[in-house]
């Protein structure tokens, strides 16, 4: 598995974006579609999901499944 060299700050920003898009999506399929529009993809890797950069065809980082299933903050 090839990972690109991202800083911790960049990983945090992309992870926040990916998780926000998941909360906006009504289904898994819509989430994948939305991310493709921004040049990202998600694939399963065991119990985790791997965020990929579609243009470079590389893995960026893993998101633990517990983060994807965590309840979102209350909207006010």
C-alpha positions, 0 to 999 in steps of 0.5 A, a space after each residue: 500500500 502506497 501512502 503519500 506524504 501528508 502532514 498531520 495537519 493535512 490529514 486532519 483537514 482531509 479527514 474532517 472533510 471526508 467525515 463531513 461529507 459522510 454526514 451530509 450523505 444519505 447513503 454510502 453510494 452518495 458519499 462515494 459519489 460526492 467524494 469522487 467529485 472532489 478527487 477522493 475515493 474510499 475503499 475498505 481495508 479490513 475493519 478500516 476505510 482507506 481514503 485515496 487520491 483518485 488523480 494520483 491513484 494513491 492511498 492517503 490515510 486510514 479512517 477507523 470505522 468507529 469515526 464513521 459511525 460516531 454520532 455527529 455534533 448537535 446542530 443548532 
